[in-house]
């Protein structure tokens, strides 16, 4: 949203009035704004690229939806839901190794990218989606994923938990305990990393000391 459009929207929210194109008089409106963004508006406010007064007008009730990479435990449910819709009556399922790969991938495109991947493999697979049906980029990115991190190789929840924990610990070690740098390595926000550490039972004491 341009600076000019931000100013216009703020004016509407403050006055409750709009002037339709071609009209000579303003009209009163009673509206509620539901807005969504993938941008860090608080950071944009600090940078001066988003109006602070407009930000506080909009941010009355905030619901943060973490990116898919921060909630890998949701992927099996999403896959089941999406396959049911994509398969359109077909008996199509995914084997555990392929699902394990999907859970290990960071999904920079979030749910839309996951859905596109499933649409692609649904064309290639007959009744069971296997690892070889997944896209080359996904297989390459998850090439180091193994089933040896948890006691039961088919305990998906434990496998995902072990993988996430190992990656977070590695990022903290590489950044010498600096959470901002570790979050950047993992592709998550600092707040997201802290939530992950809490969920994975990684205390600050376990992280290497800051340089």
C-alpha positions as CSV (number, residue, x, y, z in Angstrom):
1,X,0.0,0.0,0.0
2,X,1.5,3.3,-1.1
3,X,1.9,6.2,1.4
4,X,-0.9,8.1,-0.3
5,X,-3.3,5.1,0.0
6,X,-2.3,4.7,3.7
7,X,-3.2,8.3,4.3
8,X,-6.6,7.9,2.5
9,X,-7.5,4.8,4.4
10,X,-6.5,6.4,7.7
11,X,-8.7,9.4,6.9
12,X,-11.7,7.0,6.3
13,X,-11.1,5.2,9.5
14,X,-10.9,8.5,11.5
15,X,-13.8,10.3,9.9
16,X,-16.0,7.4,8.9
17,X,-16.7,9.2,5.6
18,X,-15.9,8.4,1.9
19,X,-16.4,10.4,-1.3
20,X,-17.3,8.1,-4.2
21,X,-15.6,8.8,-7.6
22,X,-17.4,11.6,-9.4
23,X,-19.4,12.6,-6.3
24,X,-19.5,16.1,-4.9
25,X,-20.5,15.1,-1.4
26,X,-19.1,12.6,1.2
27,X,-21.1,9.7,2.5
28,X,-20.9,8.3,6.0
29,X,-20.0,4.6,6.2
30,X,-20.0,2.2,9.1
31,X,-17.4,-0.6,8.3
32,X,-15.0,-3.0,10.0
33,X,-11.7,-3.7,8.5
34,X,-10.3,-7.2,8.2
35,X,-6.8,-7.1,7.0
36,X,-4.1,-9.8,6.3
37,X,-0.4,-9.5,5.5
38,X,2.7,-11.5,5.3
39,X,4.8,-8.5,6.1
40,X,6.2,-7.4,9.5
41,X,4.2,-4.2,9.9
42,X,5.8,-3.4,13.3
43,X,9.3,-3.4,11.6
44,X,7.9,-1.4,8.7
45,X,6.7,1.2,11.2
46,X,10.1,1.4,12.7
47,X,11.6,1.8,9.2
48,X,9.1,4.5,8.4
49,X,7.5,2.7,5.4
50,X,4.2,2.1,7.2
51,X,2.3,4.8,9.1
52,X,2.3,4.2,12.8
53,X,-1.1,5.8,13.3
54,X,-2.7,3.6,10.7
55,X,-1.0,0.5,12.2
56,X,-2.6,1.1,15.6
57,X,-5.9,1.8,13.9
58,X,-5.8,-1.6,12.2
59,X,-4.1,-3.7,14.9
60,X,-7.0,-3.7,17.3
61,X,-7.3,-7.5,17.4
62,X,-4.3,-9.4,16.0
63,X,-4.3,-13.1,15.1
64,X,-0.9,-14.4,14.3
65,X,-0.8,-17.5,12.0
66,X,2.8,-18.9,12.1
67,X,4.2,-20.0,8.7
68,X,4.1,-23.7,7.9
69,X,7.7,-24.2,8.7
70,X,7.0,-23.3,12.4
71,X,4.1,-25.8,12.7
72,X,5.3,-29.0,11.0
73,X,3.0,-31.0,13.3
74,X,0.0,-29.5,11.3
75,X,1.3,-30.9,8.0
76,X,-0.1,-34.4,8.3
77,X,-3.6,-33.0,8.9
78,X,-3.3,-30.5,6.1
79,X,-2.1,-33.2,3.7
80,X,-5.0,-35.5,4.6
81,X,-7.5,-32.6,4.1
82,X,-5.9,-31.4,0.8
83,X,-5.7,-34.9,-0.7
84,X,-9.3,-35.6,0.1
85,X,-10.2,-32.5,-1.9
86,X,-7.6,-33.0,-4.7
87,X,-8.3,-36.7,-5.2
88,X,-11.9,-36.1,-6.0
89,X,-13.2,-39.5,-5.1
90,X,-10.0,-41.4,-5.9
91,X,-8.5,-43.7,-3.2
92,X,-5.3,-41.8,-2.9
93,X,-3.0,-42.0,0.2
94,X,0.5,-41.0,1.0
95,X,3.1,-43.4,2.5
96,X,5.0,-42.5,5.7
97,X,8.3,-41.8,4.1
98,X,6.8,-39.3,1.6
99,X,4.9,-37.7,4.5
100,X,8.1,-37.5,6.5
101,X,9.8,-35.6,3.7
102,X,6.8,-33.2,3.5
103,X,7.1,-32.5,7.2
104,X,10.9,-31.9,7.0
105,X,10.5,-29.3,4.1
106,X,10.4,-25.6,5.2
107,X,7.7,-24.6,2.7
108,X,8.6,-21.0,1.9
109,X,5.4,-20.8,-0.1
110,X,3.4,-22.0,2.9
111,X,0.1,-23.9,2.4
112,X,-0.3,-22.8,-1.3
113,X,3.0,-24.4,-2.1
114,X,2.1,-27.6,-0.2
115,X,-1.2,-27.8,-2.1
116,X,0.6,-27.3,-5.5
117,X,3.0,-30.1,-4.6
118,X,0.1,-32.4,-3.7
119,X,-1.7,-31.5,-6.9
120,X,1.4,-32.4,-8.9
121,X,2.0,-35.7,-7.2
122,X,-1.6,-36.7,-7.4
123,X,-1.2,-36.7,-11.2
124,X,1.9,-38.9,-11.0
125,X,0.8,-41.4,-8.4
126,X,-1.8,-44.1,-8.9
127,X,-3.1,-45.0,-5.5
128,X,-0.1,-44.3,-3.2
129,X,2.1,-41.2,-3.1
130,X,5.7,-42.3,-2.5
131,X,9.0,-40.4,-2.2
132,X,9.9,-40.8,-5.8
133,X,6.8,-38.9,-6.8
134,X,7.9,-35.7,-4.9
135,X,9.5,-32.8,-6.7
136,X,13.3,-32.9,-7.1
137,X,13.8,-29.6,-5.2
138,X,11.9,-31.0,-2.2
139,X,13.9,-34.3,-2.3
140,X,17.2,-32.4,-2.6
141,X,16.3,-30.1,0.3
142,X,15.4,-33.0,2.6
143,X,18.1,-35.4,1.4
144,X,19.7,-35.6,4.9
145,X,16.4,-36.5,6.6
146,X,16.5,-39.9,8.1
147,X,14.3,-42.1,10.3
148,X,17.0,-42.6,12.9
149,X,16.2,-39.6,15.2
150,X,13.3,-41.2,17.1
151,X,13.0,-44.6,18.7
152,X,10.2,-45.7,16.4
153,X,11.0,-44.9,12.7
154,X,7.3,-44.6,11.9
155,X,6.4,-42.4,14.8
156,X,5.9,-39.3,12.7
157,X,5.2,-36.9,15.6
158,X,8.4,-38.1,17.3
159,X,10.4,-37.9,14.1
160,X,9.3,-34.3,13.4
161,X,9.9,-33.3,17.0
162,X,13.5,-34.8,16.8
163,X,14.2,-33.1,13.5
164,X,13.0,-29.7,14.6
165,X,14.9,-29.9,17.9
166,X,18.1,-30.9,16.1
167,X,17.8,-28.0,13.6
168,X,17.1,-25.5,16.3
169,X,20.1,-26.7,18.3
170,X,22.4,-26.5,15.2
171,X,21.2,-23.0,14.4
172,X,21.9,-21.9,18.0
173,X,25.3,-23.5,17.9
174,X,26.1,-21.9,14.5
175,X,25.0,-18.5,15.8
176,X,26.8,-18.9,19.2
177,X,23.6,-18.5,21.0
178,X,22.4,-15.4,19.3
179,X,18.7,-15.9,18.9
180,X,18.2,-13.3,16.2
181,X,20.9,-14.8,14.0
182,X,19.6,-18.4,14.7
183,X,16.1,-17.3,13.7
184,X,17.5,-15.9,10.4
185,X,19.3,-19.2,9.7
186,X,16.0,-21.1,10.3
187,X,13.9,-18.6,8.3
188,X,11.7,-17.8,11.2
189,X,11.1,-14.7,13.3
190,X,12.8,-14.3,16.7
191,X,9.5,-14.6,18.3
192,X,8.9,-17.8,16.3
193,X,12.2,-19.2,17.4
194,X,11.4,-18.5,21.0
195,X,8.0,-20.3,20.7
196,X,9.8,-23.3,19.0
197,X,12.4,-23.4,21.8
198,X,9.5,-23.4,24.4
199,X,7.6,-26.1,22.5
200,X,10.8,-28.3,22.0
201,X,11.9,-27.8,25.6
202,X,15.1,-26.1,24.7
203,X,16.1,-23.7,27.5
204,X,18.4,-20.7,27.1
205,X,20.9,-22.6,29.2
206,X,21.2,-25.2,26.5
207,X,22.2,-22.7,23.9
208,X,25.9,-21.8,23.5
209,X,26.9,-18.5,25.1
210,X,26.7,-15.4,22.9
211,X,30.0,-14.3,21.2
